[in-house]
Amino acid sequence: MIRVGIMGAGGRMGQALLRACFSTPNIILTAAIEKEDSPAVGADAGEMAGFQKLGVPVVGNLRSIIDTIDVVIDFTRPESTLTALAICRKLGKGLVIGTTGFTAQQRSEIEAASRDIPIMLAPNMSVGVNLCLKLLEIAAKVIGESSDIEIIEAHHRHKVDAPSGTALRMGEVIAKSLGRDLQECAVYGRQGHTGERPPKSIGFSVIRAGDIVGEHTVLFAEEGERVEISHHASSRATFAKGAMRAAQWLMNQPAGLYDMQDVLGLKSFS
Ligand SMILES: NC(=O)c1ccc[n+]([C@@H]2O[C@H](COP(=O)([O-])OP(=O)(O)OC[C@H]3O[C@@H](n4cnc5c(N)ncnc54)[C@H](OP(=O)(O)O)[C@@H]3O)[C@@H](O)[C@H]2O)c1
């Protein structure tokens, strides 16, 4: 049995993760963590997720409960993830990170910690999105040089970062396949007299509306035809299922920084 602690247990993903823990063999929920001042602190995690009482109370501090956990799963905010990172690093616990919106500095802190503990960091844990990343790598190699590449994403109105971590990851995969630097070729939104499209750019467009769970489409458009690779998530359960799979996989890994492509064995496909 893998003992799992969920950071941000009261959040949208936190709730989906609690439910996934109950339905995944070999996973046992031993801790649910929220912010110290959250009204959820003290509630029973099972009841909070709509199940029966589990006897696992929501606590306001990861450090106080870390001894009961083998792998921490964190879908919160970057600052809170970095606090969890420091605790996991000090006590040698594995960490699955689903949080998005890290700065380059925060990302290097995660990389540094991965010298001591196993970390799985993925802006999108759905199996379908990770398959799409592989397909994008192939599409970029075959038609990327001759195409205009545009990435369009849509999410719910509460999402705080843009473009989504998944859209950025898609851009990175395509840029890497084409030997480009995403920082140099990305165009984020357009307005006014923009002039013609720079030929080697990768464009990003963002929609924020209603309760959209997560939609991503990448266009490879040439004169005469276009290829579209799309993924539509209709439930957060898909991300939570991926996080469970990642926690199970991470248990047997040495220190290092991994992604969902490692978890799913997609790196061996070329
Ligand atoms: N990788 C993936 O597959 C994937 C999929 C979906 C979402 N995400 C990402 O996951 C993150 C969370 O998304 P969400 O929609 O679930 O957001 P959310 O509903 O706002 O949930 C975040 C939760 O974390 C809590 N939190 C904040 N600071 C904390 C701390 N120090 N300790 C413990 N809990 C803390 C928040 O509490 P308060 O509300 O009190 O602040 C909230 O309950 C975002 O970065 C999102 O982009 C990733």
The ligand as a MOL file (V3000), in Angstrom:
LIG
                    3D

  0  0  0     0  0            999 V3000
M  V30 BEGIN CTAB
M  V30 COUNTS 48 52 0 0 0
M  V30 BEGIN ATOM
M  V30 1 N -1.4260 18.8270 -13.7680 0
M  V30 2 C -2.7180 18.6790 -14.0430 0
M  V30 3 O -3.1430 17.6690 -14.6350 0
M  V30 4 C -3.6870 19.7510 -13.5930 0
M  V30 5 C -5.0580 19.6130 -13.8190 0
M  V30 6 C -5.9190 20.5850 -13.2850 0
M  V30 7 C -5.4060 21.6550 -12.5780 0
M  V30 8 N -4.0430 21.7610 -12.4040 0 CHG=1
M  V30 9 C -3.4370 22.8330 -11.6000 0
M  V30 10 O -3.6240 22.4880 -10.2210 0
M  V30 11 C -3.6580 23.6920 -9.4490 0
M  V30 12 C -4.9200 23.7120 -8.5850 0
M  V30 13 O -6.0640 23.8150 -9.4230 0
M  V30 14 P -7.5390 23.8420 -8.8130 0
M  V30 15 O -8.4250 24.1340 -9.9750 0
M  V30 16 O -7.7660 22.6260 -7.9880 0 CHG=-1
M  V30 17 O -7.4280 25.1310 -7.8800 0
M  V30 18 P -8.2330 25.4390 -6.5250 0
M  V30 19 O -9.6170 24.9120 -6.6090 0
M  V30 20 O -8.0060 26.8900 -6.2340 0
M  V30 21 O -7.4640 24.5440 -5.4550 0
M  V30 22 C -6.2420 24.8870 -4.8660 0
M  V30 23 C -6.3510 24.4890 -3.4200 0
M  V30 24 O -5.0790 24.6010 -2.7870 0
M  V30 25 C -5.2960 25.2370 -1.5370 0
M  V30 26 N -4.0730 25.8190 -1.0010 0
M  V30 27 C -3.5260 27.0270 -1.2660 0
M  V30 28 N -2.4120 27.1980 -0.5160 0
M  V30 29 C -2.2830 26.0790 0.2350 0
M  V30 30 C -1.3420 25.6510 1.2330 0
M  V30 31 N -0.3260 26.4360 1.6020 0
M  V30 32 N -1.4910 24.4280 1.8020 0
M  V30 33 C -2.5250 23.6280 1.4520 0
M  V30 34 N -3.4630 23.9700 0.5380 0
M  V30 35 C -3.3230 25.1800 -0.0600 0
M  V30 36 C -6.3530 26.2760 -1.8470 0
M  V30 37 O -6.9270 26.7960 -0.6710 0
M  V30 38 P -7.6410 28.2850 -0.7500 0
M  V30 39 O -8.7940 28.1460 -1.6860 0
M  V30 40 O -8.0340 28.5080 0.6830 0
M  V30 41 O -6.5990 29.2390 -1.2390 0
M  V30 42 C -7.3290 25.4250 -2.6560 0
M  V30 43 O -8.1700 24.6440 -1.8400 0
M  V30 44 C -3.5780 24.8480 -10.4670 0
M  V30 45 O -2.2350 25.2680 -10.5600 0
M  V30 46 C -4.0320 24.2070 -11.7640 0
M  V30 47 O -3.5380 24.8560 -12.9130 0
M  V30 48 C -3.1980 20.8290 -12.9060 0
M  V30 END ATOM
M  V30 BEGIN BOND
M  V30 1 1 1 2
M  V30 2 2 2 3
M  V30 3 1 2 4
M  V30 4 1 4 5
M  V30 5 2 4 48
M  V30 6 2 5 6
M  V30 7 1 6 7
M  V30 8 2 7 8
M  V30 9 1 8 9
M  V30 10 1 8 48
M  V30 11 1 9 10
M  V30 12 1 9 46
M  V30 13 1 10 11
M  V30 14 1 11 12
M  V30 15 1 11 44
M  V30 16 1 12 13
M  V30 17 1 13 14
M  V30 18 2 14 15
M  V30 19 1 14 16
M  V30 20 1 14 17
M  V30 21 1 17 18
M  V30 22 2 18 19
M  V30 23 1 18 20
M  V30 24 1 18 21
M  V30 25 1 21 22
M  V30 26 1 22 23
M  V30 27 1 23 24
M  V30 28 1 23 42
M  V30 29 1 24 25
M  V30 30 1 25 26
M  V30 31 1 25 36
M  V30 32 1 26 27
M  V30 33 1 26 35
M  V30 34 2 27 28
M  V30 35 1 28 29
M  V30 36 1 29 30
M  V30 37 2 29 35
M  V30 38 1 30 31
M  V30 39 2 30 32
M  V30 40 1 32 33
M  V30 41 2 33 34
M  V30 42 1 34 35
M  V30 43 1 36 37
M  V30 44 1 36 42
M  V30 45 1 37 38
M  V30 46 2 38 39
M  V30 47 1 38 40
M  V30 48 1 38 41
M  V30 49 1 42 43
M  V30 50 1 44 45
M  V30 51 1 44 46
M  V30 52 1 46 47
M  V30 END BOND
M  V30 END CTAB
M  END
